[in-house]
């Protein structure tokens, strides 16, 4: 028996379906529909990335692009906008203008905040035996930040016992 014949002129309780006459036939083929949804599902699964870490996206930061495919891990995040400095999304320095000048490399407000973060992670390490403080930090900086300021931030982060530094970038397609 042809599957098309079994579903034409479908009736419920011996009556034609609502809105139809008894003579019309409705043709419903599920195989192409299931194939289409399967292809759509595979496409979405292939394009969905479960790895990586969501970053605190701070306004006014235009990050550089890179072809790197390395995944991010949950760590402390330092974000540098043109005028402010954030640690884990919280403003640490409201005005970065004084730090653009040449001089000492250590930025005390950033150093103190990172030391507090280090203490929090070490307390967590004592409470959760599977957690290990690794000293990792991700720096998300605007591409227009002067290198002198970025150098000071890198130095301060390293001095605050976060020696494993990663720079967050947008991934280039290609």
N, C-alpha and C positions, 0 to 999 in steps of 0.2 A: 504494500500500500504506500502510495506517495505521501510524504509528510505534508505536502501542500493541501492535499484533499482532506486530511484530518482536521485542519483548522479553518477551512473555508466554511462560511455560513454557520459560524459558531453560535450555539444557542445555550441559554441558561434556562433550565426548567421547561424546556420545550418551546420557549418563546424566543423571538429574535432579540438580540441585544438592544439595549436602549439607544434610541437615536438611529436605528438602522431598520431597514425593511428586511423581510425574510429572503428576498432575492439577491441582495448584495452580498458579496463575499469579501472578507477581510483576509489579507495575506500577511502573515507574520513569520518572518524567518529569524530565528534567534542566533543562528551560527555566525552570520556576519556581524551582528551586534556584539556578541561575546568576543569575537576576534578583534573588533575595534577597541573594546574596553581593555582587552589584554594588552594590545599594543600601547595604548595610552598609559596603562599602569606601569608597564616596563619602562617606557620613556620617562615617566615621572620619577620612578625609583632610581634610574640611572643618573638623573640630573639632580637629585636631592642628596646633599652632603650631610651626613650625620656627624661627621668629625669636626674638629675645630672648636673654637671658642667664640662666642659672641663678644664683641668688644663694646665698651661704653663709647658710643659714637658721639663725640663732643662736637658742638657746632663750630663752624669756621675752621675745621681741620681738613685739608685736602692732602691725603697721604700719597706718597710716591707709588709707582706701579712696579711690579716685579714678576718674573716668570717662575718664581719659587713655588713649589707645591707642598712645602712642609706644613703640617698641621700645627695649630696652636694648642697649648695646654693651659688649664686653669692656673693663673698666676696673678701676681700683683701687676696692675697696669698703670703706667704713667702716661698721661696724655698732655701734649704740648700744643696749645693753640697759639695764635699770633700774639695774644695779650695775656693769657692765663695758663696756669699749670694745674693739672688735676692728678689725683691718685685715686684709682678705683672710682672715678666719676665725681669725686668730691674736690672742690676748689681748694688748693693749697696756697697758691700765690695768685693774687688778683691782678697785679701789674708786673709783667716781665721786663719792662723797659730798663730798670736798674741792673738787671742781670745780663743785659746785652753788652755792657761795657767790659773791656779787658780788665783782668784782675784775678783775684783768687778763684780757684776752681770749685770750691765747695759751696753748695747752696743750702744754708742751714734749715730753712723751713721744710724743704724736700727731705733732707737727711733725717730730721726728727720724725717726720711722718712715716718714713720707711722703717725707721727703728721700731716705731710702735707696731707697724705691720709685722715686722720680724718677730717681735715678742708674741703677738697674737698667734702667728703660725707655730711658734715653738710650744705655746700652751696647747694648741690643738694637737700637735704632735704627741704630747704626753697623754692626752685624753683618748686619742684615736691611734692605736698601734699601727694601723696600716698606712696612715698618712706620714709622709716624710717631707720636711722642709728642704726644698732643693735650692733656694736662693735664685729662683728664676723670676725675671721681670720682663714685661713687654712694654716697649716704648712706642707710642703712637704719636708721631710728630708731623706737623704741617710741613709740606715740602719747601715752604718759603722761610723756615726757621734758619737763622744764621748758624753756621757750623760752630762758631765760638760758643753759643748758648747750648747747642747740642752736646758739645764736648764737656761743658760744665755739668750737664745733666747726667751724662754717662759716667763721669768721674764720681759724682755724688752717689749715684745708684750703686756703683761698685764699692765705695767706702761704707755704705750702709749694709754691707754683707749680702748684696744681691749680685753676685759676679756673673751669673748666666743671663746675659742680656739678649733679647730678640727685638728686632725692629719690625713693627707691623706695617704691612704694605697692602695695597690693593693688587689682586692677582690679575695680570695681563692675560687676555685671551690669545691663544696662539701656540 
